[in-house]
Amino acid sequence: MRVDRRLLLLIGVIALLALFIDGFAYVYRLATNQPLTGSLRGVPTLSIPFLGFEQQIYVHKGLDLQGGTHLELEITGVRSGTTIQDARDVAAAILERRVNSSGYAESVVRPEGTNRIIVELPGVNLEQAKQILGKTSYLRIFEWVPGTADAKTIQDLKLNPTDANKYQGYKPQFTNIDGSMVTSASRSTDANTNLPDVSFSLNSTGSDRFCTLTRDRVSHPSGTPENKIAIFIDQNLVEDADVQSEICGGSGIITGGFTAASAQALAVQLNSGALPGTITIASASEVGATLGATTVQLSLLAGAFGLAIVILFMLLYYRLPGVVASLALILYAAIALAIFKLFGITLTLAGLAGFILSVGMAVDANVLIFERVKEELRAGRTLGAAMEAGVHRAWPAIRDSNISTLITCFVLYFFGAPLIKGFAITLAIGVAVSMFSAIVTTQQFLQILAGLRPARRLAFYGVEAPKAA
Amino acid sequence: MDIVGRRNWYFLLSLAIILPGIVSMLVFGFRLGIDFQGGDQYNLAFKQPVQASAVQKEMDTFNVEAVVQQAGPNGVLVTTKPLGNAQETTIRADLTAKFPVDTSKSSYSSVGPTIAKELVVGAGGLIAIASILIVAYLSFRFNYKFAVCAVLALLHDVFLLTGVYSILGRVFNSPLGEINTLFVTAALTVIGFSVHDTIVIFDRIRENLRQASRLTFEQNVNLSIIQSLARSLNTSMTVVFVLVALFLISPQSIKGFTLALLVGIVSGTYSSIFNASPLLVVWRRLDPR
């Protein structure tokens, strides 16, 4: 095998691309005075539309590395008429809205298994997490109809008795418009009074009902209870407003004497909707922020130390090829890191373990090749021939060992718990890249060496010249 | 050097370490982390030194089965049976009020019994499935004897590691010997490494067998081991150096993890040199086809 210009070009392009991905985000962040890690607001994401790929490029750190709370929730007591999977998905969507409207960056809410939901909240402790997830406000819209509310009705409707008996001779009647129909809610400001209020929009069912309701209410004289709609949050009446005209756009406004903060809070809670079952915490873990940072520092230190030892060893033991291997290794690390960033692979402690193992395997591929090259040189082959034979003869071992590792990764990824998945994915990426690194990069670099006249002294390869040439 | 000829001594050495481990597993079982049996665990870091006994005394007032262990001068590890949501909140508030807890350096985790059960079944199942697939692949590349020997070496490492951890956790009662999800990750890493290491030597045997030579199978295997020795030791030594350094500087929460990797990698190197290949020779003698 000769030096292949196209392969060299490929290595060059990949190296540049990897270094660009590794570096440019830092340059951008430094230039714009932004924090060096984490997701940035308002920064364009790299997106490849036809792959459904959208990603900001940075190292996604797992909760064990950046601190935060991880919860595994279990949904039980699902309302009849829905399957547990549907309930799980609905609950996950609702929880996601609660989390997002509280403004926590990089949080994760996703369904898992048949009845579980995984929630990850970086930088949040368990108590805060419970508050974010647990706070709901159930919105219901009532109309006033003639009659008297008896105690049992009030109790069945779960209403505050004082509010339910607000008007003599009228009782509240549920209009079948509730929080599950709210698609979004936000804090707004009343244009006339300049006071904070909460505007919300309804889905099509809710919108239709709201339209019919308001049309009916308008037909009653202004000022009478029958002209009003009553908005209850949980059991309390928060708004009892006259309807001036029918409202069919699917949106409404609640003005109830809010402060800016309480309006914001209500908007968040309305966004939450009602959960389709009971949520319990099946497992929880909380990692302090500094603890995570310590682990990261430690991993970096171990990584740097490990790299230094490996490079030192390679240089001392394999001499000139050691230089090649070290270059290949650094390139390897750059490519792997670029892939982690590009695809938003979340790095956890277990993930780092997988990566470090793959570094070991990458070094090993080089060691295998060099040992073979040494043998061939001792047997008296020329440098070029020895290198070619070395790569050629080391290949089956590299192939078989790495494929076995990939098989293990495959099993772990598809059947393992989330933590184990993280390990499997970094190991698999590492092993795949290391095969490229050993077979293409190291091999091409060695061929270049073989072509250089000053590099031909056998002593550079840690081999005594054979007795008979 | 005649490694294959002295194989029985090497098998004996393996057994000498593995058997006490198995006995310990059977008699004492494991020191299970909360991920495997359910429960709550506080890893508390303090701003000033605090004695574990003081925290234990405080925990006893709640009438929960709590085990408090010192983890460095400024930290304790509190493990309890599963606490309810409300009780957890009360205890946390109490501990934070009574001791100088540095929350940003502390961690807490809680695992319900259902999840714990799934993990135990899952971890064993994963190792089994992976082993079967590796046997299938190696049978295709080598033959089934090689495949079975590679997996035997793998099981050697798994048993050695779990045995050592059973002894460490239950006999020496050390928190390092806790079996938790991180331990499972370490075990998986060791499996990957062990198979990798074994295959490199098997590849050499395969190659040497293809070349016509006057060597017997036994001599051939021995030669292959010697030829791969430099590579095996070089690779392992670099990994071991890194792990020793990592172990020394690890915070308490991941020391057990790095130790497991260290034990496993050493065992993996040993088993591929001294067990897997000599086993091939034993099998060949029993079944010379």
Chai-1 contact restraints between the chains, C-beta under 6 A:
chainA,res_idxA,chainB,res_idxB,connection_type,confidence,min_distance_angstrom,max_distance_angstrom,comment,restraint_id
A,A282,B,G112,contact,1.0,0.0,6.0,A-B,restraint_1
A,A282,B,I115,contact,1.0,0.0,6.0,A-B,restraint_2
A,S283,B,S110,contact,1.0,0.0,6.0,A-B,restraint_3
A,S283,B,V111,contact,1.0,0.0,6.0,A-B,restraint_4
A,S283,B,G112,contact,1.0,0.0,6.0,A-B,restraint_5
A,S283,B,I115,contact,1.0,0.0,6.0,A-B,restraint_6
A,A284,B,S110,contact,1.0,0.0,6.0,A-B,restraint_7
A,S285,B,S109,contact,1.0,0.0,6.0,A-B,restraint_8
A,E286,B,S107,contact,1.0,0.0,6.0,A-B,restraint_9
A,E286,B,Y108,contact,1.0,0.0,6.0,A-B,restraint_10
A,V287,B,S107,contact,1.0,0.0,6.0,A-B,restraint_11
A,G288,B,T103,contact,1.0,0.0,6.0,A-B,restraint_12
A,G288,B,S104,contact,1.0,0.0,6.0,A-B,restraint_13
A,G288,B,K105,contact,1.0,0.0,6.0,A-B,restraint_14
A,G288,B,S106,contact,1.0,0.0,6.0,A-B,restraint_15
A,G288,B,S107,contact,1.0,0.0,6.0,A-B,restraint_16
A,A289,B,S104,contact,1.0,0.0,6.0,A-B,restraint_17
A,T290,B,S104,contact,1.0,0.0,6.0,A-B,restraint_18
A,T290,B,K105,contact,1.0,0.0,6.0,A-B,restraint_19
A,L291,B,K105,contact,1.0,0.0,6.0,A-B,restraint_20
A,L291,B,S107,contact,1.0,0.0,6.0,A-B,restraint_21
A,T294,B,P251,contact,1.0,0.0,6.0,A-B,restraint_22
A,A302,B,L246,contact,1.0,0.0,6.0,A-B,restraint_23
A,F305,B,A245,contact,1.0,0.0,6.0,A-B,restraint_24
A,G306,B,V242,contact,1.0,0.0,6.0,A-B,restraint_25
A,I309,B,T238,contact,1.0,0.0,6.0,A-B,restraint_26
A,I309,B,F241,contact,1.0,0.0,6.0,A-B,restraint_27
A,V310,B,T238,contact,1.0,0.0,6.0,A-B,restraint_28
A,F313,B,T238,contact,1.0,0.0,6.0,A-B,restraint_29
A,A350,B,T185,contact,1.0,0.0,6.0,A-B,restraint_30
A,A353,B,T185,contact,1.0,0.0,6.0,A-B,restraint_31
A,A353,B,T189,contact,1.0,0.0,6.0,A-B,restraint_32
A,L357,B,T189,contact,1.0,0.0,6.0,A-B,restraint_33
A,G360,B,V239,contact,1.0,0.0,6.0,A-B,restraint_34
A,D364,B,T235,contact,1.0,0.0,6.0,A-B,restraint_35
A,V367,B,R231,contact,1.0,0.0,6.0,A-B,restraint_36
A,V367,B,N234,contact,1.0,0.0,6.0,A-B,restraint_37
A,V367,B,T235,contact,1.0,0.0,6.0,A-B,restraint_38
A,L368,B,R231,contact,1.0,0.0,6.0,A-B,restraint_39
A,E371,B,R231,contact,1.0,0.0,6.0,A-B,restraint_40
A,P396,B,D203,contact,1.0,0.0,6.0,A-B,restraint_41
A,A397,B,V200,contact,1.0,0.0,6.0,A-B,restraint_42
A,A397,B,D203,contact,1.0,0.0,6.0,A-B,restraint_43
A,D400,B,R141,contact,1.0,0.0,6.0,A-B,restraint_44
A,D400,B,I199,contact,1.0,0.0,6.0,A-B,restraint_45
A,S401,B,H196,contact,1.0,0.0,6.0,A-B,restraint_46
A,S401,B,I199,contact,1.0,0.0,6.0,A-B,restraint_47
A,S404,B,I134,contact,1.0,0.0,6.0,A-B,restraint_48
A,S404,B,V195,contact,1.0,0.0,6.0,A-B,restraint_49
A,T405,B,G192,contact,1.0,0.0,6.0,A-B,restraint_50
A,I407,B,L133,contact,1.0,0.0,6.0,A-B,restraint_51
A,I407,B,I134,contact,1.0,0.0,6.0,A-B,restraint_52
A,I407,B,Y137,contact,1.0,0.0,6.0,A-B,restraint_53
A,T408,B,A130,contact,1.0,0.0,6.0,A-B,restraint_54
A,T408,B,G192,contact,1.0,0.0,6.0,A-B,restraint_55
A,V411,B,I129,contact,1.0,0.0,6.0,A-B,restraint_56
A,V411,B,A130,contact,1.0,0.0,6.0,A-B,restraint_57
A,F415,B,L126,contact,1.0,0.0,6.0,A-B,restraint_58
A,G416,B,L126,contact,1.0,0.0,6.0,A-B,restraint_59
A,L419,B,T181,contact,1.0,0.0,6.0,A-B,restraint_60
A,F423,B,T185,contact,1.0,0.0,6.0,A-B,restraint_61
